[in-house]
Amino acid sequence: MSKILIVIPVYNEAERLDKKTFLSHLSKHHDQHILFVNDGSSDNSYEVIEDLRKSAKGQVHTLSLTTNQGKAEAIRKGILKIREKKKDADFFGYIDADLATPLSQVEYIINKLKVDESKLIAFGSREKKTGNDIQRNIWRHYLGRIFAAYSSLLLSLRIYDTQCGAKFFRATATNYGLFEEHLFSRWFFDIEIFLRLRKIVGDENFYKSIIEIPLLEWQEKGNTKLKLKDFLLTPFVLLLIKRKYRK
């Protein structure tokens, strides 16, 4: 049985953490472990995830950051922590605390890595297909498509949905040092991870080593934490990312 590590960043998510769903899922999937990273929350998120840890019989782990460092850094530090703790894991990755990507989709994504050993990264996409259930605000969908078109053109990155918060990696992906260095962007770190891998293996091998998977289910939950200022700065941040990871 393959061991799967899931990192979930938590920042003031006490009201949205569905304890019952997490515990129910883990009770049916003994191969999966979750590390909750408390990213300097000011609510009682710490108490909620500690309660989950005590209830989950060794499948839940916690990491607390004393100050808010942003989603990118929370995920990066979480992955380094859980990979050190569980060195025998076969796959690792991250999803969002609100479970917009349901836990049921973790195994669905991982199975794509299991059947094709050439793939290092498998990641979800909110692309609407016949038979899947993607519930997303229409305006956010169109803004997302504008962002995707701009970033694809600017960075020559042929990916439909870089920003879906569900990405999983084969254990050997750690050999490429994707998470060793601080991630530059607070919101577009997923793009940085892709560009880091592409810079190491080259264009041809990069596209051979990744697989984008239209999710069967995805549901938008609440408001985005992306502020207006962050949105307006998006073109400039992407330009800085391009400069940092230029070929």
N, C-alpha and C positions, 0 to 999 in steps of 0.2 A: 504494500500500500504506500503510495507516494505521500510525502508530508508537504503540506502547503502552509505558508506563513502569510498572514494578511495584516498589513499595517493600516490603521485607521486614525487620521489626525482628528483631534477634538479641540475645538475652541468655542467655549460657551454653548455647548450642545446638550446640556443636562435635560432640557425639555424634549429634545428630539431623539435621544438615545432610546431605542426600543429594546429594553432588557429582555423581554419575553421572546422576541424574535431571535435575538442573538443566542440566547441559551437553548432555545428549541433547535436552531440550526446546528450548533456545536454538538448537541447530544446525538445528532444523527450523522455527524461527520467527524469522527474521532481523528482523522488525518489532518484536520485543519486547526491552526492556532491563530489567535488574534492578538496583536499588540496595539493597545490604545495609547496614543501619544497625547497627553494633556498639554496643550500648547499655551501654558500660562493663563488658563481660563479664570475669569473673575466670578463665575457662578459656581454651582456645586458639581460641576462635571467630574472633578477628582473623586468625590464621594461616590458618584454613580458608577464610574468605571472600576473603582476599588471594590464596590459591592458585586459587580460583574465578575471580577477576578476571583473573589472568594466563593462565588456560586458555581464557577465553571470547571472545577476539578482539574486544574492544571492546564486548561486550554486557552485561558486568557492571561495576558501579561500587560503590565503598564509601565509607561515611562513618563515622568513629569518634568517639563521644562519650567524653570522658575519665572521666565518672562515670555511674552508672546513673540515668537520668532517667525511666524508665517507658515503657511501650509507647506511650502516647498521644503523648508528646513526641518519641519516636524516630520515629514515623510522621510527625508534623507536620514535624519538621525534615528528614526524608528527602524528603518531597513538595516542600517549598520548594527543597531542594538540587537534586533531579533536574529539576524544572520550570525552574529557572534554567539548568541545564546543557543541557537538551534542549527548547528553546523551540518547536521545530517539532512536538512530540508532539501527537497527536490525542486520546489518552486516557491517564489515569493512575489508579493506585489501589494497594491493598495487600492482601496475603494473609499468612498465618502461615508462619514458617520451617519448621514441622514438616510442611507440605504436607497438613494435614488436608483443606483444599480443594486438590485436585490441580491442577497447572499446566494440565491439559487444560481445566479449567473457566474459565480466564481468557478465552479466545476465545469460549466459550459465553456468558459474561456480556457481553462487549464487543459481541457481535453484536446484542444487544438495544438497545444505544445506537446502533448503526449504522443500524438499520432504523427508528428513531423519533427524529428530531432534536429533539423536544420534551423528551426525557428528559435530565436533567443527571447523575443518579446511578442506576446499576444495581448491585444488591447481592444476594449469595447468601442463601438461606434453607435451613435444615436441616429443612424440612417434608417429612415422609414422604409420597411419592406413589407410585402404581402405576408400576413400571418404574424408579424411581431406587434408588440404593444408599446409604442413610444409615445408618452404623454408629455408634451413640452409646449410652453407658451409660444404662440406663433411668432411674436415679435423677437423673442430670444432666439428662435430658430433662424429667422432671417438675419439677425445681427451675427449669429454664429456662422452663417454661410458667407457673409461679407468678410468676417475675420478669417475664415478658412481660405477664401480666395486670395485675400491680400497676403497672408502668411505663406501660402503655397507659392505664389508668384515671387515674393521677396526672397524666400529661403530655398526655393526649388525643392519643396518638400511635398511629395505626392501622397498626401494622407487626407482622407475625407474629414475626420474629426479628431484633431489632436487633443482637444480639451475634455473629452469624456473621462471622468474620474475613475476608471477601472483599467488598470494595467498590471500585467503579470509577466514574470521573467523566469527563464530557466536558471537554475542555481549557477551554472557556468557563466552567466552574464556578469557575475561579480569579478570575473577575470579581466574585464574591460575597464574597471574603475569608474563605472558610471555614477557612483554615489560617493566617491571618496572626497571630491572637492565640493565646496559650497556652491549651491545653485544660485545663479545671478538674479533670476527673475522670481518675484513673489508669486505671480499668477501663471506665468507661461513656462514653468519649469519642465512640463512634459515635453515641450519642443526642445528644450536644452538637452534632455536625456536622449532624444532621437538624434540630435545633431552631434552629441558626443560620440555616440556609436558610429554614426556615418563618417565622422572624421577619422576614426580609427580603422574601420574596415573598408571604406570606399563605397561609392554609390551602388555599384552592382551587388556587392555582398550585403550591403545594408538592406536593400529591398528584399533580398532572399532570406534575410534573418528575422523579418518582422511579419506579422499577420494581423490585419484589422478585421474585426468580427462584428457584424451588425448584431446588437443585443436582441434577445427575444423580449426582454422587458426593460423599461426604464421609465421612471416617473419623476417629474420635476417636483422638488419639495421646497416650499417657502421662497424666501428672497435670497438673491445672491449677495455675497459679502464683498463683491467687487464694487468699489466706490466710483462715483462719477469721475473723479480726478484720475483714478487708475484707468478707466475706460478711455478717457481723452488722451492719455499718455501712451496708449497701446501702440500706435505707429512708431513712436520714438523708441519704446522699449524693444520692439521687434528689430529695429535698425541696430540697436546696441547689441542685441543677441547675434544678429548677422555678422557684425564686426568681430565679436568675441570668438565666433566659431567659423570664421571664414575658412574656406578650403586652402 
